[in-house]
Amino acid sequence: MYPSRALPLMALFLCPAPSIAAPPLRLVVSPGGNLPTLEAALAQARRLRQGAGARRALRIEILGGVYRLHRPLLLTPEDSGTASAPTVIAAAKGARVEITGGRRITGWERRGREWVAPLPAELAQANQLFVNGRRWTRARTPNEGFITVDGPIDGAWTWGPNGGRLGSGAASFRYRPGDILPQWASAGRAEVVALQVWAEVRMPIRAVDPASRRVTLSAMCCPSNRERDARYWVENAPECLDAPGEWYADAEAHEIRMIPLPGEDPRRCVVEAPALTNLLRVEGDPAAGRMVHDVRLEGIEFRCADWRLPVDGYVDVQAAFDVPAAVTLTGAERVAFARCRFAGLGGWAVEVGRGCLACRLDRCRMEDLGAGGARLGEFCRRPHVFDQSGGHTVERCLVRGIGRVYPAAVGLWIGQSGGNRIEACEVADTWQSGISVGWSWGFEASSARDNIIARNRVHQIGQGRLSDLGGIYTLGMQAGTRIAGNRVYDVRSRAGGGWGIYLDEGSSGITVEDNLVYRTTSAGFFLHYGRDNVVRRNVFALSDEPNILRHRAEQSAGLRFERNIVLCSGGLPLGGEWADGAFTMERNLYWSAGGYGLRFGDLTWDQWRARGHDAGSQTADPLFVAPERGDFRLKPGSPAQALGAGPAVGQCAEWPAAPTGSDGG
């Protein structure tokens, strides 16, 4: 469970009786009114709440319009409400309220194929451009797809004893003829974005040697995820501006250039770029017990925030976990976002970080994101209870269009944080994993426990771009964590490791039940290694490789696998290491959709059973209605019913009816 910070019982008796509540405050924000900005309304509310000292309920209603920020909004402990009367900041009924860090760009003139406009000074570092709300492509080569390194990328740090990075120098690689131009080093702004198994690097070009065809980047690479002949592209060089829908900001000439799409006139479009990287900060002081609490934001759209590249570039270790967010919470308790939209952002949408408790995202949309949707908790373990983060809820949210700047970002991420719930969400369109839980490797201590990942729809994951990923991914020991009732499908990796539900290094104490997983590149379920995991009543179907994979032998019981339905595309239900016997399998149902004879490793079914495995299990057609169309309802007479195998009706997301979306789910 997440940490409790309840007052001692004696303190409750010593508190004076509450005074009679003052009448609630209602303030209206409108572009042409007395309170033209949300900042002005918050300042007015703070003044009105002073005086007698009574905590007054507050509702700030925002009329429709576009509210352009000159600095991030800030909520402090003075803006807090109470559990029974929260501070509410809401769009007026039926109004569209857009809070944006964007600036309009005007003054467009045609120059040959290109259109050019003056670049405002505050947009000199802008890295994104939106035309009529649609993200445009920063000038790049190639315009589609990738070019490849000629061999390895050299130059990686080593890990120190405490997880620090050791080494100095910079990464370099040999490029193929014509792929890199020498002038890109002297300009100093061109960037290489290279995909590295499950992560990426984004670095400025520092030097180019045409004689050896070697390019030197700005920093060292991560040692654990380098690959030979890696795919990459180059961004932000003027020579790359050569296709409709691309743009380039020339900071030296103080102008921005673009090539419109056919029939598009920039003078008649809303063209804007972000001037801010952060739109809203909720900042309490958890160490002092001064939290921002009981605040609810409703129906607001947060849009157009930028990203910034550090001087030495960015090297991802995993999941783009350290990329900043447009909305950040620190020292927040019971802060909620309902029916809000987060779109056109350069990094993560929302970060619920240090010292936060019981915060909530409900029916929100997070779309067109530079990194991921919501990040719950931190990557480090906090020793003090007041700094720990947990007990958060993400429910009925849509997260899609992930990794537009940082390709390895995931849709939803839980780090060193417990007692969280991600439920009834849809996560789609990623290059890496969909939902990621946990941030400890192996059997080291972890704060990620008792997390619930339930009834989510996770699809279009990986899309053949990166490797070693999962629809739902876990890492490290996580006692009490439950992955239940999810529908996970269309998980496609590039070179391997496109798993449905992926329990990575040290994943332990996890229950995986009532899930429906199908159409995956690799196994529908993969256990790298771990202890005391229970996998029951799931359907794992139609993976390209064996549906169930176990990577290594264990000295203690690592897996209990019972009452599952495994529908193979070929004849191998199981892959990996199954010789040690440190697992229990019973009452499962296995079948091959292609009519192949089933083999369990190098054993026949009878030989497998003779070793004492799969007591009460069967090999028989489960009689699904139409598995090729994603309809896994059972026909009458299915042998799964007698075994009690497969998800319980009503437990799996959209079970038993198959979804009807255009993605073929």
C-alpha positions as CSV (number, residue, x, y, z in Angstrom):
1,M,0.0,0.0,0.0
2,Y,1.0,3.6,-0.4
3,P,2.5,5.3,2.7
4,S,0.1,6.8,5.3
5,R,0.6,10.2,6.7
6,A,-2.4,10.4,9.0
7,L,-2.2,12.6,12.0
8,P,-1.6,10.9,15.3
9,L,-4.9,10.2,17.2
10,M,-4.0,12.6,20.0
11,A,-3.6,15.4,17.5
12,L,-7.2,14.9,16.4
13,F,-8.5,15.4,19.9
14,L,-6.4,18.6,20.4
15,C,-7.7,20.3,17.2
16,P,-10.2,23.0,17.8
17,A,-13.8,22.5,16.6
18,P,-14.2,23.7,13.1
19,S,-15.8,27.1,12.5
20,I,-18.9,27.5,10.5
21,A,-17.9,27.3,6.9
22,A,-17.8,30.5,4.9
23,P,-19.9,30.7,1.7
24,P,-18.1,29.2,-1.3
25,L,-16.2,31.4,-3.7
26,R,-17.1,31.4,-7.4
27,L,-14.8,33.2,-9.8
28,V,-15.2,33.3,-13.6
29,V,-12.3,33.5,-16.0
30,S,-12.9,35.0,-19.5
31,P,-10.6,36.5,-22.1
32,G,-12.4,39.9,-22.0
33,G,-13.5,39.9,-18.3
34,N,-12.1,41.2,-15.0
35,L,-10.2,38.0,-14.6
36,P,-8.8,37.3,-18.0
37,T,-6.3,34.6,-16.9
38,L,-6.3,31.7,-14.6
39,E,-3.4,33.2,-12.8
40,A,-5.4,36.3,-12.0
41,A,-8.3,34.2,-10.7
42,L,-5.9,32.2,-8.4
43,A,-4.4,35.4,-7.1
44,Q,-7.9,36.8,-6.4
45,A,-8.9,33.6,-4.6
46,R,-5.9,33.6,-2.4
47,R,-6.6,37.2,-1.3
48,L,-10.3,36.4,-0.6
49,R,-9.4,33.3,1.4
50,Q,-7.3,35.4,3.8
51,G,-8.7,37.4,6.7
52,A,-10.7,35.3,9.0
53,G,-8.7,32.3,8.0
54,A,-11.6,30.0,7.2
55,R,-10.9,27.5,4.4
56,R,-13.5,28.5,1.8
57,A,-14.7,26.2,-0.9
58,L,-13.6,27.5,-4.3
59,R,-14.8,27.0,-7.9
60,I,-13.0,28.8,-10.7
61,E,-15.0,28.5,-13.9
62,I,-13.2,29.2,-17.2
63,L,-15.2,30.4,-20.2
64,G,-14.3,29.1,-23.7
65,G,-11.2,30.4,-25.3
66,V,-7.5,29.9,-25.9
67,Y,-5.4,31.0,-22.9
68,R,-1.7,31.5,-23.9
69,L,0.8,31.2,-21.0
70,H,3.8,33.4,-20.5
71,R,5.0,31.2,-17.6
72,P,3.8,27.9,-16.2
73,L,0.7,28.0,-14.0
74,L,1.5,27.3,-10.4
75,L,-0.7,25.7,-7.7
76,T,0.5,25.9,-4.2
77,P,-0.7,24.8,-0.8
78,E,-2.7,28.0,-0.5
79,D,-4.9,26.8,-3.4
80,S,-6.0,23.6,-1.6
81,G,-9.5,22.7,-0.7
82,T,-10.9,20.1,1.7
83,A,-11.9,16.5,1.1
84,S,-15.6,17.5,1.3
85,A,-15.2,20.8,-0.6
86,P,-12.3,20.6,-3.1
87,T,-11.0,23.5,-5.0
88,V,-12.5,23.1,-8.5
89,I,-10.9,24.6,-11.6
90,A,-13.2,23.7,-14.5
91,A,-14.2,24.6,-18.1
92,A,-17.6,26.2,-18.2
93,K,-20.4,23.8,-19.4
94,G,-20.0,23.1,-23.1
95,A,-16.9,25.3,-23.4
96,R,-13.6,24.4,-25.0
97,V,-10.8,25.7,-22.8
98,E,-7.3,25.5,-24.2
99,I,-4.3,26.3,-22.0
100,T,-1.3,26.4,-24.3
101,G,2.4,27.3,-24.4
102,G,2.1,28.0,-28.1
103,R,2.7,31.2,-30.0
104,R,1.2,32.2,-33.4
105,I,3.7,32.6,-36.2
106,T,2.6,35.1,-38.9
107,G,4.0,37.1,-41.7
108,W,4.5,34.3,-44.1
109,E,6.0,35.0,-47.5
110,R,6.6,32.6,-50.4
111,R,10.2,32.0,-51.4
112,G,10.2,29.5,-54.3
113,R,8.9,26.1,-53.0
114,E,9.2,27.3,-49.3
115,W,7.3,29.7,-47.2
116,V,9.3,31.9,-44.7
117,A,8.2,33.9,-41.7
118,P,10.1,35.9,-39.0
119,L,11.0,33.7,-36.0
120,P,10.1,35.4,-32.7
121,A,13.0,35.6,-30.2
122,E,11.0,33.6,-27.7
123,L,10.7,30.7,-30.2
124,A,14.4,30.6,-31.1
125,Q,14.8,27.2,-29.3
126,A,11.4,25.8,-30.5
127,N,11.6,22.2,-31.6
128,Q,8.0,21.6,-32.6
129,L,5.6,23.2,-35.1
130,F,1.9,22.7,-35.3
131,V,-0.3,23.7,-38.3
132,N,-4.0,23.8,-37.6
133,G,-3.3,21.6,-34.5
134,R,-1.4,19.0,-36.5
135,R,2.2,18.2,-35.7
136,W,4.6,18.8,-38.6
137,T,7.8,17.0,-39.2
138,R,11.1,18.7,-38.2
139,A,13.3,18.6,-41.3
140,R,14.8,15.1,-41.5
141,T,16.5,12.6,-43.8
142,P,15.3,10.2,-44.9
143,N,11.8,11.5,-45.1
144,E,10.4,8.1,-44.3
145,G,12.0,5.1,-42.6
146,F,15.7,4.9,-41.7
147,I,19.3,4.8,-42.9
148,T,21.7,2.4,-41.2
149,V,25.0,2.6,-39.5
150,D,27.9,0.8,-41.3
151,G,28.8,-1.5,-38.4
152,P,28.7,-0.7,-34.6
153,I,28.3,2.5,-32.7
154,D,31.5,2.9,-30.8
155,G,31.9,4.6,-27.4
156,A,29.8,3.6,-24.4
157,W,30.1,4.3,-20.7
158,T,30.5,1.5,-18.1
159,W,28.3,1.1,-15.0
160,G,29.9,2.0,-11.7
161,P,29.3,0.0,-8.5
162,N,26.5,2.4,-7.4
163,G,24.8,2.6,-10.8
164,G,26.8,5.7,-11.9
165,R,28.3,6.1,-15.3
166,L,32.0,5.8,-15.8
167,G,34.1,6.8,-18.8
168,S,34.7,9.8,-21.0
169,G,34.6,10.5,-24.7
170,A,31.9,10.4,-27.3
171,A,30.1,7.9,-29.4
172,S,31.0,7.6,-33.1
173,F,30.1,5.4,-36.1
174,R,30.9,4.9,-39.7
175,Y,28.2,6.1,-42.1
176,R,27.4,4.9,-45.5
177,P,28.3,7.0,-48.6
178,G,26.1,10.1,-48.9
179,D,24.2,9.7,-45.6
180,I,26.1,12.4,-43.6
181,L,27.2,15.8,-44.9
182,P,30.4,17.5,-43.4
183,Q,28.7,20.9,-42.9
184,W,26.3,19.4,-40.4
185,A,29.1,19.4,-37.8
186,S,30.0,23.0,-38.3
187,A,26.4,24.2,-38.1
188,G,26.1,22.4,-34.7
189,R,22.4,21.9,-34.7
190,A,21.9,18.7,-36.7
191,E,21.0,15.7,-34.6
192,V,21.3,11.9,-35.0
193,V,18.4,9.9,-33.7
194,A,19.5,6.2,-33.5
195,L,17.4,3.3,-32.4
196,Q,19.2,1.0,-30.0
197,V,17.3,-2.3,-29.4
198,W,14.8,-1.1,-26.8
199,A,15.9,2.6,-26.5
200,E,17.3,5.5,-28.5
201,V,20.0,8.2,-28.6
202,R,19.3,11.7,-29.7
203,M,22.6,13.6,-30.1
204,P,24.1,16.6,-31.9
205,I,26.7,15.9,-34.6
206,R,30.1,17.2,-33.4
207,A,32.5,16.1,-36.1
208,V,32.4,14.5,-39.5
209,D,35.5,12.9,-41.2
210,P,34.6,12.4,-44.9
211,A,37.9,10.4,-45.5
212,S,37.0,7.7,-43.1
213,R,33.2,8.3,-43.3
214,R,33.1,8.6,-39.5
215,V,30.7,10.9,-37.6
216,T,31.3,11.8,-33.9
217,L,28.4,12.6,-31.7
218,S,28.2,14.6,-28.4
219,A,28.4,11.9,-25.7
220,M,28.8,8.2,-24.9
221,C,26.1,5.6,-25.4
222,C,24.5,3.2,-23.0
223,P,26.5,-0.1,-23.0
224,S,23.5,-2.5,-22.6
225,N,21.5,-1.8,-25.7
226,R,23.8,-1.1,-28.6
227,E,23.1,-2.9,-31.9
228,R,25.1,-3.4,-35.1
229,D,24.0,-1.6,-38.2
230,A,21.6,0.4,-36.2
231,R,18.8,2.4,-37.9
232,Y,18.9,6.1,-37.6
233,W,17.8,9.4,-39.1
234,V,19.1,13.0,-39.1
235,E,17.0,15.9,-38.0
236,N,17.3,19.7,-37.9
237,A,19.7,20.4,-40.8
238,P,18.6,22.9,-43.5
239,E,19.5,20.4,-46.3
240,C,16.9,18.1,-44.8
241,L,14.0,20.5,-45.6
242,D,12.9,18.9,-48.8
243,A,9.3,17.5,-48.4
244,P,5.8,18.8,-47.9
245,G,4.9,18.9,-44.2
246,E,8.5,19.6,-43.0
247,W,9.8,22.8,-41.3
248,Y,13.1,24.2,-40.2
249,A,13.9,27.0,-37.7
250,D,17.0,29.1,-38.8
251,A,18.0,30.7,-35.5
252,E,20.9,32.6,-37.1
253,A,18.7,34.2,-39.8
254,H,15.8,34.6,-37.3
255,E,13.4,32.9,-39.6
256,I,11.3,29.8,-39.9
257,R,10.9,27.9,-43.2
258,M,8.3,25.3,-44.2
259,I,7.1,23.4,-47.2
260,P,3.3,23.3,-47.1
261,L,1.1,20.4,-48.0
262,P,-0.6,20.6,-51.3
263,G,-3.4,23.2,-51.3
264,E,-2.3,24.6,-47.9
265,D,-1.6,28.3,-47.5
266,P,0.3,29.2,-44.3
267,R,-1.3,32.7,-44.3
268,R,-4.7,31.1,-43.8
269,C,-3.6,28.5,-41.2
270,V,-3.0,28.6,-37.5
271,V,0.7,28.1,-37.4
272,E,2.2,28.0,-33.9
273,A,5.3,26.8,-32.0
274,P,5.7,26.3,-28.2
275,A,7.5,28.8,-26.1
276,L,7.2,26.8,-22.9
277,T,8.2,23.2,-21.9
278,N,6.1,23.1,-18.8
279,L,2.4,24.3,-18.6
280,L,1.4,23.5,-15.0
281,R,3.3,22.9,-11.8
282,V,1.5,21.6,-8.6
283,E,4.1,22.2,-5.9
284,G,3.8,21.4,-2.3
285,D,6.4,20.8,0.4
286,P,6.0,17.2,1.6
287,A,8.9,17.4,4.1
288,A,7.2,20.4,5.8
289,G,3.7,18.7,5.6
290,R,2.5,21.5,3.3
291,M,0.7,19.6,0.6
292,V,-1.4,20.9,-2.3
293,H,-4.5,18.9,-1.6
294,D,-8.1,18.4,-2.7
295,V,-7.9,20.2,-6.0
296,R,-9.8,19.1,-9.1
297,L,-9.3,20.2,-12.7
298,E,-12.1,19.5,-15.1
299,G,-12.5,19.6,-18.9
300,I,-9.3,21.6,-19.6
301,E,-7.1,21.0,-22.6
302,F,-3.3,21.4,-22.0
303,R,-1.6,21.8,-25.3
304,C,1.6,22.8,-27.1
305,A,4.6,22.3,-24.8
306,D,8.1,21.8,-26.1
307,W,11.1,19.7,-25.4
308,R,14.7,20.7,-24.9
309,L,17.8,18.7,-25.8
310,P,20.6,18.9,-23.3
311,V,23.9,20.3,-24.6
312,D,25.4,16.8,-24.8
313,G,22.2,15.2,-26.2
314,Y,20.0,12.5,-24.7
315,V,20.8,8.8,-24.2
316,D,17.8,6.7,-23.1
317,V,18.4,3.8,-20.8
318,Q,14.8,2.5,-20.9
319,A,11.3,3.8,-21.4
320,A,12.4,7.5,-21.6
321,F,11.7,7.6,-17.9
322,D,13.7,10.8,-17.2
323,V,12.2,13.0,-19.9
324,P,10.3,16.0,-18.4
325,A,6.5,16.4,-18.4
326,A,4.2,19.3,-19.4
327,V,2.2,18.9,-16.1
328,T,4.2,18.1,-12.9
329,L,3.0,17.2,-9.4
330,T,5.2,17.4,-6.3
331,G,3.8,17.2,-2.8
332,A,0.3,16.8,-4.1
333,E,-2.5,14.8,-2.3
334,R,-5.9,14.1,-3.8
335,V,-5.3,16.2,-6.9
336,A,-7.4,15.1,-9.7
337,F,-7.7,15.7,-13.5
338,A,-11.1,14.8,-15.0
339,R,-12.1,14.9,-18.7
340,C,-8.9,16.8,-19.5
341,R,-6.9,16.5,-22.7
342,F,-3.1,16.6,-23.0
343,A,-1.9,16.9,-26.6
344,G,0.8,18.2,-28.9
345,L,3.5,17.9,-26.1
346,G,7.2,17.4,-26.4
347,G,7.7,15.1,-23.4
348,W,5.4,13.3,-21.0
349,A,1.9,14.6,-20.4
350,V,1.7,14.2,-16.6
351,E,4.3,13.4,-13.9
352,V,3.0,12.5,-10.5
353,G,6.3,12.6,-8.6
354,R,7.9,13.0,-5.2
355,G,5.7,13.1,-2.1
356,C,2.4,12.6,-4.0
357,L,-0.5,10.6,-2.6
358,A,-3.9,9.5,-4.0
359,C,-3.8,11.6,-7.2
360,R,-6.1,10.7,-10.1
361,L,-6.5,10.9,-13.8
362,D,-10.1,10.1,-14.9
363,R,-11.5,10.0,-18.4
364,C,-8.6,12.0,-19.8
365,R,-7.1,11.9,-23.3
366,M,-3.4,12.0,-23.8
367,E,-2.5,12.1,-27.5
368,D,0.3,13.1,-29.8
369,L,3.0,12.9,-27.2
370,G,6.8,13.4,-27.5
371,A,7.2,10.8,-24.7
372,G,4.5,9.0,-22.8
373,G,1.2,9.6,-21.1
374,A,1.3,9.5,-17.3
375,R,4.3,8.7,-15.1
376,L,3.5,7.6,-11.5
377,G,6.2,7.7,-8.9
378,E,9.9,8.1,-9.4
379,F,12.9,6.0,-10.6
380,C,14.6,6.3,-7.2
381,R,13.6,4.8,-3.9
382,R,12.9,7.5,-1.3
383,P,13.9,6.7,2.3
384,H,11.6,9.1,4.0
385,V,7.8,8.4,4.1
386,F,6.9,12.0,3.3
387,D,8.9,11.8,0.0
388,Q,7.3,8.6,-1.2
389,S,4.6,8.5,-3.9
390,G,1.7,6.1,-4.3
391,G,-2.0,5.3,-4.2
392,H,-2.7,7.0,-7.6
393,T,-5.4,6.1,-10.1
394,V,-5.5,6.3,-13.9
395,E,-8.9,5.3,-15.0
396,R,-10.9,5.3,-18.3
397,C,-8.2,7.3,-20.0
398,L,-7.1,7.2,-23.7
399,V,-3.3,7.2,-24.3
400,R,-2.2,7.1,-27.9
401,G,0.3,8.6,-30.3
402,I,3.3,7.9,-28.0
403,G,7.0,8.5,-28.5
404,R,6.8,11.2,-31.3
405,V,10.2,12.7,-30.0
406,Y,11.5,9.9,-27.7
407,P,10.6,6.7,-29.6
408,A,11.3,4.4,-26.6
409,A,8.7,6.1,-24.3
410,V,5.9,3.9,-23.0
411,G,2.2,4.8,-22.6
412,L,1.8,4.6,-18.9
413,W,4.7,4.1,-16.4
414,I,4.8,3.2,-12.7
415,G,8.2,3.4,-11.1
416,Q,9.2,3.1,-7.4
417,S,5.6,3.4,-6.3
418,G,2.9,1.2,-4.8
419,G,-0.8,0.9,-4.4
420,N,-1.6,2.4,-7.8
421,R,-4.4,1.4,-10.1
422,I,-4.5,1.6,-13.9
423,E,-7.9,0.5,-15.0
424,A,-10.2,0.6,-18.1
425,C,-7.7,2.6,-20.2
426,E,-6.8,2.3,-23.8
427,V,-3.1,2.5,-24.7
428,A,-2.2,2.4,-28.4
429,D,0.3,3.4,-31.0
430,T,3.7,3.0,-29.4
431,W,7.2,2.1,-30.6
432,Q,8.0,0.4,-27.2
433,S,5.9,-1.1,-24.4
434,G,2.3,-0.1,-23.6
435,I,2.2,-0.2,-19.8
436,S,5.4,-0.5,-17.7
437,V,5.4,-1.3,-13.9
438,G,8.4,-1.4,-11.6
439,W,11.9,0.0,-11.6
440,S,14.2,-2.4,-9.8
441,W,16.4,-5.0,-11.6
442,G,16.6,-8.5,-10.3
443,F,15.8,-9.3,-6.7
444,E,16.8,-5.9,-5.2
445,A,14.4,-4.0,-2.9
446,S,11.5,-2.3,-4.6
447,S,8.7,0.1,-3.7
448,A,6.6,-1.1,-6.5
449,R,4.0,-3.4,-4.9
450,D,0.2,-3.9,-4.7
451,N,-0.3,-2.2,-8.1
452,I,-3.4,-3.1,-10.1
453,I,-3.4,-3.2,-13.9
454,A,-6.9,-4.2,-14.8
455,R,-9.4,-4.2,-17.8
456,N,-7.2,-2.2,-20.1
457,R,-7.1,-2.4,-23.9
458,V,-3.5,-2.4,-25.1
459,H,-2.8,-2.6,-28.8
460,Q,-0.6,-1.4,-31.7
461,I,2.4,-1.8,-29.5
462,G,6.0,-1.7,-30.9
463,Q,4.8,-1.7,-34.5
464,G,8.0,-3.3,-35.6
465,R,10.2,-0.3,-34.7
466,L,12.0,-1.4,-31.4
467,S,12.7,-4.7,-29.7
468,D,12.5,-6.3,-26.2
469,L,9.1,-4.9,-25.3
470,G,5.7,-5.9,-24.1
471,G,2.1,-4.9,-24.1
472,I,2.2,-5.0,-20.3
473,Y,5.8,-5.0,-18.9
474,T,7.0,-5.5,-15.3
475,L,10.4,-5.2,-13.8
476,G,11.6,-6.3,-10.3
477,M,9.9,-7.6,-7.2
478,Q,6.3,-6.5,-6.9
479,A,4.5,-8.4,-4.1
480,G,0.7,-8.1,-4.5
481,T,0.7,-6.7,-8.0
482,R,-2.2,-7.9,-10.1
483,I,-2.5,-7.9,-13.9
484,A,-6.1,-8.8,-14.6
485,G,-8.8,-8.7,-17.3
486,N,-6.7,-6.9,-19.9
487,R,-7.0,-7.3,-23.7
488,V,-3.5,-7.1,-25.2
489,Y,-3.0,-7.6,-29.0
490,D,-1.0,-6.6,-32.0
491,V,2.3,-6.4,-30.3
492,R,5.0,-6.3,-33.0
493,S,8.8,-6.0,-32.3
494,R,11.5,-5.5,-34.8
495,A,14.1,-8.2,-34.1
496,G,12.6,-10.2,-31.2
497,G,11.0,-9.7,-27.8
498,G,7.5,-8.6,-28.9
499,W,5.7,-10.2,-25.9
500,G,2.2,-9.7,-24.8
501,I,2.6,-9.8,-21.0
502,Y,6.3,-9.6,-20.2
503,L,7.6,-10.3,-16.6
504,D,11.2,-9.1,-16.9
505,E,14.2,-9.4,-14.5
506,G,13.3,-10.4,-11.0
507,S,9.5,-10.0,-11.5
508,S,8.1,-11.7,-8.5
509,G,4.9,-11.9,-6.5
510,I,2.7,-11.0,-9.5
511,T,-0.7,-12.5,-10.3
512,V,-1.6,-12.6,-14.0
513,E,-5.2,-13.6,-14.5
514,D,-8.2,-13.4,-16.8
515,N,-6.3,-11.7,-19.6
516,L,-6.8,-12.1,-23.3
517,V,-3.5,-11.9,-25.3
518,Y,-3.2,-12.5,-29.0
519,R,-1.3,-11.7,-32.2
520,T,2.1,-11.1,-30.8
521,T,5.5,-11.4,-32.5
522,S,6.9,-13.4,-29.6
523,A,5.3,-15.2,-26.7
524,G,2.0,-14.1,-25.4
525,F,3.5,-14.6,-21.9
526,F,7.2,-14.3,-21.1
527,L,8.9,-14.8,-17.7
528,H,12.5,-13.7,-17.8
529,Y,13.1,-14.9,-14.3
530,G,11.3,-14.4,-11.0
531,R,9.6,-16.1,-8.1
532,D,6.1,-16.8,-6.8
533,N,4.2,-15.7,-9.9
534,V,0.7,-17.0,-10.6
535,V,-0.7,-17.2,-14.2
536,R,-4.2,-18.4,-14.4
537,R,-7.4,-18.3,-16.5
538,N,-5.8,-16.4,-19.4
539,V,-6.0,-16.9,-23.2
540,F,-2.7,-16.7,-25.0
541,A,-3.2,-17.1,-28.7
542,L,-1.7,-16.8,-32.1
543,S,1.8,-15.6,-31.4
544,D,4.4,-16.0,-34.2
545,E,6.6,-18.0,-31.8
546,P,5.8,-20.4,-28.9
547,N,3.0,-18.8,-26.8
548,I,4.6,-19.3,-23.4
549,L,8.3,-18.6,-22.8
550,R,10.4,-19.1,-19.7
551,H,13.9,-17.8,-20.0
552,R,15.9,-19.6,-17.2
553,A,15.8,-22.3,-14.6
554,E,15.0,-21.3,-11.0
555,Q,16.1,-22.8,-7.6
556,S,12.8,-21.9,-6.1
557,A,9.2,-22.1,-7.4
558,G,8.9,-19.2,-9.9
559,L,5.7,-19.9,-11.7
560,R,2.3,-21.5,-11.2
561,F,0.5,-21.8,-14.5
562,E,-3.1,-23.1,-14.3
563,R,-6.4,-23.1,-16.2
564,N,-5.1,-21.2,-19.2
565,I,-6.0,-21.7,-22.9
566,V,-3.0,-21.7,-25.2
567,L,-3.8,-21.6,-28.9
568,C,-0.7,-21.9,-31.0
569,S,-0.1,-20.8,-34.6
570,G,2.4,-23.7,-34.9
571,G,3.0,-26.8,-32.8
572,L,5.1,-25.4,-29.9
573,P,3.0,-24.1,-26.9
574,L,6.1,-23.7,-24.8
575,G,9.6,-22.2,-25.5
576,G,12.7,-21.6,-23.4
577,E,13.8,-23.4,-20.2
578,W,11.4,-26.1,-18.8
579,A,13.8,-28.8,-17.6
580,D,14.3,-27.8,-14.0
581,G,10.8,-28.5,-12.8
582,A,10.6,-25.4,-10.5
583,F,7.1,-24.6,-11.7
584,T,3.6,-26.0,-11.5
585,M,1.2,-26.5,-14.5
586,E,-2.2,-27.9,-14.3
587,R,-5.7,-27.9,-15.8
588,N,-4.6,-26.0,-19.0
589,L,-5.9,-26.5,-22.5
590,Y,-3.5,-26.5,-25.5
591,W,-4.3,-26.5,-29.2
592,S,-2.7,-25.7,-32.6
593,A,-4.7,-23.5,-34.9
594,G,-2.7,-24.8,-37.9
595,G,-3.3,-28.5,-37.1
596,Y,0.3,-29.2,-36.1
597,G,1.2,-31.9,-33.7
598,L,2.0,-30.4,-30.3
599,R,5.5,-30.6,-28.9
600,F,6.6,-29.5,-25.4
601,G,10.2,-28.7,-26.1
602,D,11.6,-32.0,-27.4
603,L,8.8,-34.0,-25.7
604,T,5.5,-35.3,-26.9
605,W,2.4,-34.6,-24.8
606,D,2.6,-38.1,-23.2
607,Q,6.3,-37.6,-22.4
608,W,5.6,-34.2,-20.9
609,R,2.8,-35.6,-18.8
610,A,5.0,-38.5,-17.7
611,R,7.4,-36.0,-16.1
612,G,4.6,-34.9,-13.8
613,H,3.5,-31.7,-15.6
614,D,0.0,-30.5,-16.5
615,A,-2.1,-32.7,-14.3
616,G,-5.7,-32.5,-15.4
617,S,-4.7,-30.6,-18.6
618,Q,-5.9,-31.4,-22.1
619,T,-5.0,-31.0,-25.8
620,A,-8.2,-30.1,-27.6
621,D,-9.8,-27.5,-29.8
622,P,-11.2,-24.8,-27.4
623,L,-13.9,-23.9,-29.9
624,F,-13.5,-20.2,-30.1
625,V,-16.1,-18.3,-32.2
626,A,-13.6,-16.6,-34.6
627,P,-10.1,-16.2,-33.2
628,E,-8.8,-14.9,-36.5
629,R,-11.1,-11.9,-36.0
630,G,-10.3,-11.4,-32.4
631,D,-13.5,-13.1,-31.2
632,F,-12.5,-15.5,-28.4
633,R,-15.9,-16.3,-27.1
634,L,-16.4,-20.0,-26.5
635,K,-18.9,-22.1,-28.4
636,P,-21.2,-24.5,-26.6
637,G,-19.4,-27.7,-25.7
638,S,-16.0,-26.2,-25.4
639,P,-13.6,-28.4,-23.3
640,A,-12.4,-25.2,-21.6
641,Q,-15.6,-25.0,-19.7
642,A,-15.1,-28.3,-17.9
643,L,-11.6,-27.3,-17.0
644,G,-12.5,-23.9,-15.8
645,A,-9.9,-22.6,-18.2
646,G,-9.8,-19.1,-19.8
647,P,-11.0,-15.7,-18.4
648,A,-14.1,-15.7,-16.4
649,V,-17.0,-14.0,-18.3
650,G,-17.1,-10.4,-17.3
651,Q,-13.5,-10.2,-16.1
652,C,-11.6,-9.5,-19.3
653,A,-11.8,-6.1,-21.0
654,E,-14.6,-6.3,-23.6
655,W,-15.1,-10.0,-22.8
656,P,-16.8,-11.9,-24.2
657,A,-17.7,-9.6,-27.1
658,A,-14.9,-8.8,-29.6
659,P,-14.1,-5.1,-30.2
660,T,-15.4,-3.6,-33.4
661,G,-12.7,-0.9,-34.0
662,S,-11.1,-0.4,-37.4
663,D,-7.8,-1.8,-36.1
664,G,-9.1,-5.4,-36.5
665,G,-9.1,-6.1,-32.8
